[in-house]
Amino acid sequence: MAQQEDICISLKSQIKAAVSELAKEMGLFDLEITSNVATPKGNNFSGDVYRIKVSGVRDDGKKDNSNFILKITNIKESESPDCYYLVHAYARETLTYTELFPIFDKMQQENDLSTEEQFRHATYHTGHNKSFEEFILLSDLTQENFKMVDKFEPLDYLHVTLVLKALAKFHALSFAMKQKEQNTFTELAKRLILMKTTEKFKIYSRLTIDMATQLAEDEMSKIRMAVFGETILEKWETMDDPTNMAPYNVLCHGDCWINNFMFKYKDDVPVDIRILDWQNLKPSSPVLDVVHMLSMSTDEDFRKTYFPKVFNVYYENLDNCVQRLGYNIEKIYPRSVYDDHLKEFFPVGLLIVINAFPFTMSDKDKIPELEKFITDHSGSLQTVKFSNRAKNRLRGLIRDYINLNYI
């Protein structure tokens, strides 16, 4: 993988050309293009993220500048086909911004939704989808005062409710699109289906479940984790197949955790959110995103205080959003089905956390290198080191899953 520095500009002529063309469209000439790392190592599994600053002169002679976010692949051709879903991740994200979001934006305009009622997203400027040379240029949300939060710190209630409300808006639009433009929805969903669960995924999952089992506190927890390991992959395959979720499947974010959110604040209170990184967009039950976020981005104290209240927060907002789009939630996604999905698929959240743990919660200098990790799961996992805080976070999640009878 290339070093994270200005070489992303000097080595990728197509990126520089795209940035230059975009700047000229914005009325900037005599350009100076610089870049710096936007996110640290380990924050982006399938690529590197840079902040691009373009300085130039306008027609009236005044100096000006614009900032963009560049996402660029770090996947090598030699790593395919084991990286199949990563190779196509940028195509999925481009599809999200260039095909799906325009449909959603139009639906919101047609229904006269206010700014506060709308699902809002970053602006896509341009990109390149040739395999192993992919990149995407997006608006820099820090220019709109959005901020990321520390991925090691759990979200509090105000942050969680903002995320759930945003997911409700997104899923409501998906449900409405399915009603209004069923053929378009079906076609997009087909293009977004990931590979079926591979044997390598199963091997890796068993290794990470073993790792988590070793971190469990007592023998009873270890026994429950062992039972969990025997059944969870079948449950994952059920949820991963959108035909099993019909007719209640929507387009899901698929990677809904703290590192893919940016928040705007007023007097230190979060008041707005943007969801980032749409590379895992896929058709599934809307519960997938809810479970993913609540399992990955909250802690034991939060769950003890706010479960099951937050389940109601999501569904009530989904109901309101669906109504604003002209549909009846009980006909589209009845509360009884939602509750059944939560009960059946909440265990998937624990698998998601465990599988992501080596990348999301390991010490920064011990995060597995992607290329080595793909070829040697077991060896790479042996090098991963977790802080006591991270271990306790996982132990707390295991305790909650046992106490809530999810496993």
C-alpha positions as CSV (number, residue, x, y, z in Angstrom):
1,M,0.0,0.0,0.0
2,A,1.3,3.4,-0.9
3,Q,2.6,5.7,1.9
4,Q,-0.1,8.2,3.1
5,E,1.4,11.5,1.8
6,D,1.4,13.7,-1.2
7,I,2.4,10.9,-3.6
8,C,-1.3,10.2,-4.0
9,I,-1.3,13.3,-6.2
10,S,2.1,13.0,-7.9
11,L,1.6,9.3,-8.8
12,K,-2.0,9.4,-9.9
13,S,-2.3,11.7,-12.9
14,Q,-6.0,10.9,-13.4
15,I,-6.7,12.3,-9.9
16,K,-4.8,15.5,-10.5
17,A,-6.6,15.9,-13.9
18,A,-10.0,15.3,-12.2
19,V,-9.3,17.8,-9.4
20,S,-8.0,20.4,-11.9
21,E,-11.1,20.0,-14.1
22,L,-13.4,20.3,-11.1
23,A,-11.5,23.5,-9.9
24,K,-11.8,25.1,-13.3
25,E,-15.5,24.4,-13.4
26,M,-15.7,26.3,-10.1
27,G,-13.9,29.2,-11.7
28,L,-10.4,28.6,-10.3
29,F,-7.2,28.9,-12.4
30,D,-3.4,28.9,-11.9
31,L,-3.9,26.0,-9.5
32,E,-1.9,24.7,-6.6
33,I,-3.0,21.3,-5.4
34,T,-1.9,19.9,-2.1
35,S,-3.0,16.9,0.0
36,N,-2.7,15.6,3.5
37,V,-4.0,12.5,5.3
38,A,-7.6,13.0,6.4
39,T,-7.9,9.9,8.6
40,P,-5.3,7.8,10.4
41,K,-4.2,4.2,9.6
42,G,-6.9,1.7,10.4
43,N,-9.9,3.9,9.9
44,N,-10.5,2.8,6.3
45,F,-10.2,-0.9,5.4
46,S,-10.4,-0.6,1.7
47,G,-8.6,2.6,1.0
48,D,-6.9,5.8,2.1
49,V,-8.5,9.1,2.6
50,Y,-6.9,12.5,1.9
51,R,-8.0,16.1,2.2
52,I,-7.3,17.9,-1.1
53,K,-6.8,21.7,-1.0
54,V,-7.0,23.5,-4.3
55,S,-5.8,27.1,-4.3
56,G,-6.1,29.3,-7.3
57,V,-7.1,32.7,-8.8
58,R,-10.6,33.7,-10.1
59,D,-11.3,35.8,-13.2
60,D,-11.4,38.9,-11.1
61,G,-7.9,38.3,-9.8
62,K,-8.9,37.3,-6.3
63,K,-7.3,34.3,-4.7
64,D,-9.6,31.6,-3.5
65,N,-9.5,27.9,-2.5
66,S,-11.7,24.8,-2.1
67,N,-11.3,21.6,-0.2
68,F,-12.3,18.1,-1.2
69,I,-12.1,14.6,0.3
70,L,-10.4,12.0,-1.8
71,K,-11.0,8.3,-1.2
72,I,-8.5,6.1,-3.1
73,T,-8.2,2.4,-3.2
74,N,-5.3,0.6,-1.6
75,I,-6.2,-2.8,-3.0
76,K,-3.7,-4.4,-5.4
77,E,-4.7,-6.6,-8.3
78,S,-2.6,-9.4,-6.9
79,E,-5.0,-9.5,-3.9
80,S,-8.0,-10.4,-6.1
81,P,-10.2,-12.5,-5.9
82,D,-10.0,-12.7,-2.1
83,C,-10.8,-9.0,-2.1
84,Y,-13.7,-9.3,-4.5
85,Y,-16.1,-7.2,-2.5
86,L,-13.4,-4.6,-1.8
87,V,-12.6,-4.4,-5.5
88,H,-16.2,-3.4,-6.2
89,A,-16.7,-1.2,-3.2
90,Y,-16.0,2.0,-5.0
91,A,-18.4,1.1,-7.8
92,R,-21.1,0.6,-5.1
93,E,-20.3,3.9,-3.5
94,T,-20.3,5.7,-6.9
95,L,-23.7,4.1,-7.6
96,T,-25.0,5.4,-4.3
97,Y,-24.1,9.0,-5.0
98,T,-24.8,9.0,-8.8
99,E,-27.9,6.9,-9.1
100,L,-29.5,6.2,-5.7
101,F,-29.2,9.6,-4.0
102,P,-30.6,11.5,-7.0
103,I,-33.7,9.3,-6.8
104,F,-34.0,9.9,-3.1
105,D,-33.4,13.7,-3.4
106,K,-36.2,13.9,-6.1
107,M,-38.6,12.0,-3.9
108,Q,-38.0,14.3,-1.0
109,Q,-38.5,17.4,-3.2
110,E,-41.7,15.9,-4.7
111,N,-43.1,15.4,-1.1
112,D,-42.1,19.0,-0.1
113,L,-40.0,17.7,2.8
114,S,-38.3,20.4,4.9
115,T,-34.6,20.5,5.3
116,E,-34.9,19.0,8.8
117,E,-37.1,16.2,7.4
118,Q,-34.8,15.3,4.6
119,F,-32.1,12.7,4.5
120,R,-28.9,14.7,3.7
121,H,-25.6,13.4,2.4
122,A,-22.2,14.6,1.2
123,T,-21.9,16.0,-2.3
124,Y,-20.3,13.7,-4.9
125,H,-18.1,15.5,-7.4
126,T,-16.4,12.9,-9.6
127,G,-14.6,9.6,-9.5
128,H,-12.9,6.8,-11.4
129,N,-14.0,3.2,-11.3
130,K,-11.3,1.3,-13.2
131,S,-10.4,-1.7,-11.1
132,F,-7.5,-1.2,-8.7
133,E,-7.3,2.5,-9.7
134,E,-10.6,3.7,-8.1
135,F,-11.1,7.0,-6.4
136,I,-13.9,9.3,-5.4
137,L,-13.9,13.0,-4.8
138,L,-16.5,14.3,-2.3
139,S,-17.3,17.5,-0.5
140,D,-15.2,18.2,2.6
141,L,-17.8,18.2,5.4
142,T,-15.5,19.8,7.8
143,Q,-16.1,23.0,5.8
144,E,-19.7,22.7,6.9
145,N,-18.5,22.3,10.5
146,F,-19.2,18.5,10.7
147,K,-16.8,16.6,12.9
148,M,-15.8,13.0,13.5
149,V,-15.7,11.6,17.0
150,D,-13.3,9.3,18.7
151,K,-14.0,5.7,17.5
152,F,-12.8,4.3,20.9
153,E,-15.4,6.3,22.8
154,P,-19.0,5.0,22.8
155,L,-21.8,7.2,21.5
156,D,-24.2,8.7,24.0
157,Y,-28.0,9.0,23.7
158,L,-28.1,12.2,21.8
159,H,-25.6,10.9,19.2
160,V,-27.4,7.6,18.9
161,T,-30.8,9.1,18.4
162,L,-29.4,11.3,15.6
163,V,-28.0,8.2,13.9
164,L,-31.3,6.3,14.3
165,K,-33.3,9.2,12.9
166,A,-31.0,9.4,9.9
167,L,-31.3,5.7,9.3
168,A,-35.1,5.9,9.6
169,K,-35.1,8.6,6.9
170,F,-32.8,6.6,4.6
171,H,-34.8,3.3,5.1
172,A,-38.1,5.1,4.6
173,L,-36.9,6.4,1.3
174,S,-35.9,2.9,0.3
175,F,-39.3,1.5,1.2
176,A,-41.0,4.3,-0.7
177,M,-38.8,3.8,-3.7
178,K,-39.7,0.1,-3.7
179,Q,-43.4,1.1,-3.7
180,K,-43.1,3.8,-6.3
181,E,-40.3,2.5,-8.6
182,Q,-40.2,-1.2,-7.9
183,N,-38.4,-2.1,-11.1
184,T,-35.7,0.5,-10.5
185,F,-35.3,-0.7,-6.9
186,T,-35.1,-4.4,-7.9
187,E,-32.4,-3.6,-10.5
188,L,-30.3,-1.5,-8.1
189,A,-30.6,-4.2,-5.5
190,K,-29.4,-6.9,-7.9
191,R,-26.3,-4.8,-8.7
192,L,-25.6,-4.3,-5.0
193,I,-25.7,-7.9,-3.8
194,L,-22.4,-9.0,-2.4
195,M,-20.8,-12.4,-2.9
196,K,-22.4,-15.1,-0.9
197,T,-20.6,-16.0,2.3
198,T,-17.2,-17.6,1.4
199,E,-15.3,-20.3,3.1
200,K,-12.6,-17.8,3.9
201,F,-15.1,-15.6,5.7
202,K,-16.3,-18.6,7.7
203,I,-12.7,-19.5,8.6
204,Y,-12.0,-16.0,9.7
205,S,-15.2,-15.7,11.6
206,R,-14.4,-18.9,13.6
207,L,-11.0,-17.5,14.4
208,T,-12.4,-14.2,15.7
209,I,-15.1,-16.0,17.7
210,D,-12.4,-18.1,19.3
211,M,-10.5,-14.9,20.1
212,A,-13.6,-13.4,21.7
213,T,-14.4,-16.5,23.6
214,Q,-10.9,-16.4,25.1
215,L,-11.7,-12.9,26.3
216,A,-14.9,-13.9,27.9
217,E,-14.9,-13.7,31.7
218,D,-16.2,-17.0,33.0
219,E,-16.8,-20.6,31.9
220,M,-20.6,-20.0,31.4
221,S,-19.8,-17.1,29.1
222,K,-17.3,-19.3,27.2
223,I,-19.9,-22.0,26.8
224,R,-22.6,-19.6,25.6
225,M,-20.0,-18.2,23.1
226,A,-19.2,-21.7,21.9
227,V,-22.9,-22.3,21.2
228,F,-23.1,-18.9,19.5
229,G,-20.2,-19.9,17.2
230,E,-22.0,-23.1,16.1
231,T,-25.1,-21.3,15.0
232,I,-24.3,-17.7,14.0
233,L,-22.9,-18.3,10.5
234,E,-26.1,-19.9,9.4
235,K,-28.0,-16.9,10.8
236,W,-25.6,-14.6,9.0
237,E,-26.1,-16.4,5.7
238,T,-29.9,-16.1,6.2
239,M,-29.7,-12.3,6.7
240,D,-27.1,-11.9,4.0
241,D,-29.4,-13.3,1.4
242,P,-31.9,-10.5,0.5
243,T,-34.4,-13.1,-0.8
244,N,-34.9,-14.3,2.7
245,M,-35.7,-10.7,3.8
246,A,-38.4,-10.1,1.1
247,P,-40.8,-8.3,1.1
248,Y,-39.2,-6.3,3.9
249,N,-35.7,-5.8,2.5
250,V,-34.5,-2.2,2.0
251,L,-31.1,-0.8,0.8
252,C,-28.9,-0.8,3.9
253,H,-25.7,1.1,4.6
254,G,-24.0,-2.2,5.6
255,D,-21.2,-0.7,7.7
256,C,-23.0,1.5,10.2
257,W,-20.6,2.3,13.0
258,I,-19.1,5.4,14.7
259,N,-16.3,5.9,12.2
260,N,-18.8,6.4,9.4
261,F,-20.6,9.3,11.1
262,M,-19.9,13.0,11.2
263,F,-21.8,15.3,13.5
264,K,-22.5,19.0,13.7
265,Y,-22.7,20.7,17.0
266,K,-24.4,23.7,18.6
267,D,-23.3,24.7,22.0
268,D,-21.6,21.3,22.3
269,V,-24.8,19.5,21.6
270,P,-25.0,17.3,18.4
271,V,-27.7,18.7,16.1
272,D,-27.0,17.2,12.7
273,I,-25.4,14.1,11.1
274,R,-24.0,12.9,7.8
275,I,-23.5,9.2,7.2
276,L,-20.3,8.4,5.2
277,D,-18.8,5.4,3.4
278,W,-21.4,3.7,1.3
279,Q,-19.1,1.0,0.0
280,N,-21.1,-1.8,1.7
281,L,-24.5,-0.7,0.5
282,K,-26.6,-3.9,0.2
283,P,-30.2,-5.1,0.3
284,S,-31.3,-6.6,3.6
285,S,-33.6,-6.0,6.6
286,P,-33.4,-2.5,8.0
287,V,-32.6,-4.2,11.3
288,L,-29.1,-4.9,9.9
289,D,-28.1,-1.2,10.2
290,V,-29.8,-0.7,13.6
291,V,-28.1,-3.8,15.1
292,H,-24.8,-2.9,13.5
293,M,-24.7,0.6,14.9
294,L,-26.0,-0.3,18.4
295,S,-23.6,-3.2,18.8
296,M,-20.5,-1.4,17.4
297,S,-21.0,2.1,18.8
298,T,-22.5,1.9,22.3
299,D,-21.3,0.4,25.5
300,E,-22.7,-1.6,28.4
301,D,-23.9,1.4,30.4
302,F,-25.8,2.8,27.4
303,R,-27.5,-0.5,26.7
304,K,-28.4,-1.0,30.3
305,T,-30.0,2.4,30.4
306,Y,-31.6,2.7,26.9
307,F,-32.5,-0.8,25.7
308,P,-35.2,-1.2,24.5
309,K,-36.1,2.5,24.3
310,V,-33.8,3.1,21.3
311,F,-35.6,0.3,19.3
312,N,-38.8,2.4,19.7
313,V,-36.9,5.6,18.7
314,Y,-35.9,4.1,15.4
315,Y,-39.3,2.6,14.5
316,E,-41.4,5.6,15.5
317,N,-39.2,7.8,13.3
318,L,-39.4,5.3,10.5
319,D,-43.2,5.4,10.8
320,N,-43.2,9.2,10.6
321,C,-40.8,9.3,7.6
322,V,-42.9,6.7,5.7
323,Q,-46.1,8.7,6.4
324,R,-44.4,11.9,5.1
325,L,-43.7,10.0,1.9
326,G,-47.3,9.0,1.5
327,Y,-47.3,5.4,2.7
328,N,-48.5,3.3,5.7
329,I,-45.8,1.7,7.8
330,E,-48.1,-1.2,8.9
331,K,-48.5,-2.2,5.3
332,I,-44.8,-1.8,4.4
333,Y,-43.0,-2.9,7.5
334,P,-45.3,-3.9,10.4
335,R,-44.1,-3.4,14.0
336,S,-44.5,-7.1,14.6
337,V,-42.1,-7.9,11.7
338,Y,-39.6,-5.4,13.0
339,D,-39.7,-6.9,16.5
340,D,-39.3,-10.4,15.0
341,H,-36.3,-9.2,13.0
342,L,-34.7,-7.7,16.1
343,K,-35.1,-10.9,18.0
344,E,-33.9,-13.2,15.2
345,F,-31.0,-11.2,13.9
346,F,-29.7,-9.2,16.8
347,P,-27.0,-12.0,17.4
348,V,-25.6,-10.9,14.0
349,G,-24.5,-7.7,15.7
350,L,-22.1,-9.6,17.9
351,L,-20.5,-11.4,14.9
352,I,-20.1,-8.0,13.2
353,V,-18.3,-6.5,16.2
354,I,-16.1,-9.6,16.7
355,N,-15.1,-9.7,13.0
356,A,-14.3,-6.0,12.9
357,F,-12.6,-6.0,16.3
358,P,-9.0,-6.5,15.0
359,F,-9.4,-3.4,12.8
360,T,-11.6,-1.2,14.9
361,M,-10.3,-1.7,18.4
362,S,-6.7,-2.9,18.2
363,D,-3.8,-0.6,19.1
364,K,-3.0,1.7,16.2
365,D,0.5,0.2,15.6
366,K,-0.9,-3.4,15.7
367,I,-3.7,-3.1,13.1
368,P,-3.2,-6.0,10.6
369,E,-1.9,-5.1,7.2
370,L,-4.6,-5.9,4.7
371,E,-2.4,-7.9,2.3
372,K,-0.9,-10.1,5.1
373,F,-4.3,-10.4,6.8
374,I,-6.0,-11.8,3.7
375,T,-3.4,-14.5,3.1
376,D,-2.9,-15.4,6.8
377,H,-5.9,-14.7,9.1
378,S,-4.5,-16.8,11.9
379,G,-1.0,-15.3,11.9
380,S,-2.3,-11.8,11.6
381,L,-4.7,-12.2,14.5
382,Q,-1.8,-13.4,16.7
383,T,-0.1,-10.1,16.3
384,V,-3.2,-8.0,17.2
385,K,-3.0,-6.3,20.6
386,F,-6.0,-4.8,22.4
387,S,-6.1,-2.2,25.2
388,N,-7.8,-3.1,28.4
389,R,-10.5,-0.6,27.5
390,A,-11.2,-2.4,24.2
391,K,-11.2,-5.8,25.9
392,N,-13.7,-4.6,28.5
393,R,-15.9,-3.1,25.8
394,L,-16.1,-6.5,24.1
395,R,-16.7,-8.3,27.4
396,G,-19.5,-5.9,28.2
397,L,-21.1,-6.7,24.8
398,I,-20.8,-10.4,25.4
399,R,-22.4,-10.0,28.9
400,D,-25.3,-8.0,27.4
401,Y,-25.9,-10.5,24.6
402,I,-26.1,-13.2,27.2
403,N,-28.3,-11.3,29.7
404,L,-30.7,-10.2,26.9
405,N,-30.8,-13.8,25.7
406,Y,-29.6,-12.9,22.2
407,I,-27.0,-15.7,22.5
